[in-house]
């Protein structure tokens, strides 16, 4: 058997962490960051970077799609917040800019994209629902990405509609969120219905089954036993527990 010990502070790590106005990001939880594409200035967590490049290759996207913003340090997020307050005012800033410490960009799992133009708005880049940008949207979930701030969910996410902001959550989670039309806030709540040993089962197109379970965090380490042959991923949710995904 594989023995896994889940420590409480690990809830802040992983591709399914919820970062929003109510749940801050723990800077110590930043994992390996690598460049996306050939631009060394834009960084994402390695799993997100590799997935983005596979997606861009599939849609032949880099010729018409530009990255606008990827990983940001806490200091950079603070500067963006301060500059927007000064230039755009508090209402605009609260709608389109996350508070420092509460930005998904600090996780290395989020990216803002824009259609290639001579001038691209850094805060609100144009990313239409047609052409290559539209194809990117259609295929995003198949590579682990979701549109993080959809229209009509502003009261749920706390952020205005941002058609340019995509978040890596991995597979099969992005596909489930797409099929169920859920934001990450809603998906985090939804998974609490499936405690360990009473998993949510999702079948991939190829017939492989993913069993997804929620494990509530405890102050003392949790001992988890998995079969030796088990393929799995494990992520904290940055709120109160862990999400175990077993591939069967």
C-alpha positions in Angstrom: 0.0 0.0 0.0 1.0 3.6 -0.6 1.0 5.6 2.6 0.3 9.3 2.3 0.3 11.8 5.2 -1.8 14.9 4.7 -0.7 17.8 6.9 -3.1 20.6 7.5 -0.9 23.3 5.9 -0.9 21.3 2.6 -4.5 22.5 2.0 -2.8 25.7 0.5 -1.1 23.7 -2.3 -2.3 22.2 -5.6 -4.0 23.0 -8.8 -7.5 23.1 -7.2 -6.9 25.8 -4.6 -9.6 28.4 -4.3 -8.2 31.9 -4.2 -10.7 34.8 -4.0 -11.7 37.7 -1.8 -12.4 35.4 1.1 -9.5 33.0 0.7 -6.0 34.5 0.5 -3.1 32.8 -1.2 -0.2 31.5 0.9 2.9 32.8 -0.9 4.9 29.8 0.5 2.7 27.5 -1.6 4.1 28.7 -4.9 5.4 25.6 -6.8 7.9 25.3 -9.6 7.5 28.2 -12.1 8.7 27.8 -15.7 8.4 30.1 -18.8 5.5 29.7 -21.2 6.3 29.5 -24.8 9.6 31.2 -25.7 9.1 34.2 -23.5 11.1 34.0 -20.3 9.3 36.9 -18.7 6.0 35.0 -18.5 5.9 32.2 -15.9 3.3 29.6 -14.9 3.4 26.5 -12.6 5.0 23.7 -14.7 1.8 21.7 -15.1 -0.1 24.8 -16.3 2.6 25.9 -18.6 2.9 22.5 -20.3 -0.8 22.3 -20.7 -1.1 25.8 -22.1 1.5 25.1 -24.7 -0.2 21.8 -25.8 -3.5 23.8 -26.1 -1.9 26.6 -28.1 -0.3 24.0 -30.4 -3.6 22.3 -30.9 -5.3 25.5 -32.0 -2.2 27.1 -33.6 -2.8 30.0 -31.2 0.5 31.8 -30.7 0.3 33.7 -34.0 -3.0 35.3 -33.1 -3.1 35.1 -29.3 -0.7 37.0 -27.0 -0.1 36.4 -23.3 -0.9 39.5 -21.3 -0.2 38.5 -17.7 0.8 35.2 -16.0 2.4 34.7 -12.6 2.8 37.9 -10.5 4.6 38.4 -7.3 2.7 39.9 -4.3 4.6 43.2 -4.9 3.6 43.3 -8.6 0.0 42.7 -7.7 0.2 45.6 -5.1 1.6 47.9 -7.8 -1.2 47.0 -10.2 -3.8 47.6 -7.6 -2.4 50.9 -6.6 -2.0 52.1 -10.2 -5.5 51.1 -11.0 -6.9 52.9 -8.0 -5.1 56.0 -9.0 -5.9 55.8 -12.8 -9.4 54.1 -12.8 -10.9 54.7 -9.3 -12.0 52.2 -6.6 -15.2 50.8 -8.3 -13.3 49.8 -11.5 -10.4 48.4 -9.5 -12.6 46.3 -7.2 -14.4 44.9 -10.3 -11.3 43.9 -12.4 -8.3 43.8 -10.1 -8.0 41.3 -7.2 -6.7 42.5 -3.8 -3.0 41.8 -3.3 -2.8 38.4 -1.6 -6.1 37.4 -3.1 -5.1 37.2 -6.8 -5.0 34.0 -8.8 -2.0 35.4 -10.7 0.1 34.9 -7.5 -0.5 31.2 -7.7 1.1 30.7 -11.1 -2.1 28.9 -12.3 -3.8 31.8 -14.1 -3.2 33.6 -17.3 -4.7 36.6 -19.1 -4.7 36.3 -22.8 -5.5 38.8 -25.6 -6.0 38.9 -29.3 -2.8 40.1 -30.9 -3.1 43.9 -31.5 -0.7 46.7 -31.8 -2.0 48.0 -28.4 -3.4 45.6 -25.8 -5.2 46.8 -22.7 -3.3 45.3 -19.7 -6.3 45.2 -17.4 -9.1 44.4 -19.9 -7.5 42.8 -23.0 -9.8 41.9 -25.9 -10.3 38.2 -26.2 -13.3 37.6 -28.5 -15.6 34.6 -28.8 -14.8 34.1 -32.5 -11.8 33.0 -34.5 -8.8 31.4 -32.9 -9.8 32.9 -29.5 -13.2 31.2 -29.8 -11.5 27.9 -30.7 -9.2 28.3 -27.7 -12.3 28.6 -25.4 -14.0 25.5 -26.9 -10.9 23.3 -26.3 -9.7 24.9 -23.0 -11.4 22.4 -20.7 -9.9 19.5 -22.6 -6.4 20.7 -21.5 -7.4 21.6 -17.9 -8.3 25.3 -18.2 -11.6 27.1 -17.3 -12.8 30.6 -17.8 -12.5 31.7 -14.3 -14.8 34.7 -14.2 -17.9 34.1 -16.5 -20.6 36.5 -17.1 -23.5 36.3 -14.7 -21.5 34.9 -11.8 -20.0 38.1 -10.5 -21.8 37.7 -7.2 -20.3 34.3 -6.8 -16.7 35.1 -7.8 -16.5 38.6 -6.6 -14.9 39.7 -9.8 -16.4 41.2 -13.0 -16.8 39.2 -16.2 -13.3 38.6 -17.5 -13.4 36.8 -20.9 -9.6 36.9 -21.0 -8.8 35.2 -17.7 -8.2 31.5 -17.7 -7.3 29.2 -14.8 -5.7 25.9 -14.8 -7.4 23.3 -12.6 -6.4 20.1 -14.4 -8.2 17.2 -15.9 -10.9 15.9 -15.3 -11.9 18.9 -13.1 -12.1 21.4 -16.0 -14.3 19.1 -18.0 -16.7 18.6 -15.1 -16.9 22.3 -14.4 -17.7 22.9 -18.0 -20.4 20.2 -18.1 -21.9 21.4 -14.8 -21.5 25.1 -15.7 -19.7 25.7 -12.3 -17.3 28.3 -11.1 -14.4 27.2 -8.9 -16.3 28.5 -5.9 -19.3 26.3 -6.8 -17.1 23.3 -7.7 -15.3 23.5 -4.3 -18.6 23.4 -2.5 -20.0 20.6 -4.8 -17.1 18.3 -4.1 -17.9 18.2 -0.4 -20.8 16.0 -1.3 -18.3 13.2 -2.2 -16.3 12.2 0.9 -13.6 9.6 0.6 -14.9 6.2 -0.3 -18.1 7.8 -1.7 -16.4 9.3 -4.7 -17.7 11.3 -7.7 -17.0 9.1 -10.7 -16.2 10.7 -14.1 -15.5 8.7 -17.2 -13.0 10.1 -19.8 -13.6 9.7 -23.5 -11.2 6.8 -23.6 -13.1 4.9 -20.9 -10.8 5.6 -18.0 -12.5 6.4 -14.8 -11.6 9.2 -12.4 -12.8 8.8 -8.8 -12.8 12.2 -7.1 -13.1 12.5 -3.3 -13.1 15.3 -0.7 -11.1 14.8 2.5 -11.7 17.2 5.3 -8.4 18.5 6.8 -7.5 17.9 10.4 -5.1 19.6 12.7 -3.3 16.3 13.1 -1.9 14.6 9.9 -4.3 12.3 8.1 -3.0 8.9 7.1 -4.3 7.8 3.7 -3.7 4.3 2.3 -3.9 3.8 -1.5 -3.2 0.7 -3.5 0.4 0.4 -4.8 -0.8 0.5 -8.5 -3.0 3.5 -7.9 -2.4 6.6 -10.1 -3.7 9.7 -8.4 -3.4 13.5 -7.9 -3.9 15.3 -4.7 -4.7 19.0 -4.2 -5.6 21.2 -1.3 -8.7 23.5 -1.8 -7.2 26.4 0.2 -10.3 26.3 2.4 -10.8 23.3 4.5 -9.6 20.1 2.9 -8.1 18.1 0.0 -9.3 16.7 -3.3 -8.1 13.3 -4.2 -8.4 12.2 -7.8 -7.8 8.5 -8.4 -7.5 7.1 -12.0 -8.9 3.6 -12.3 
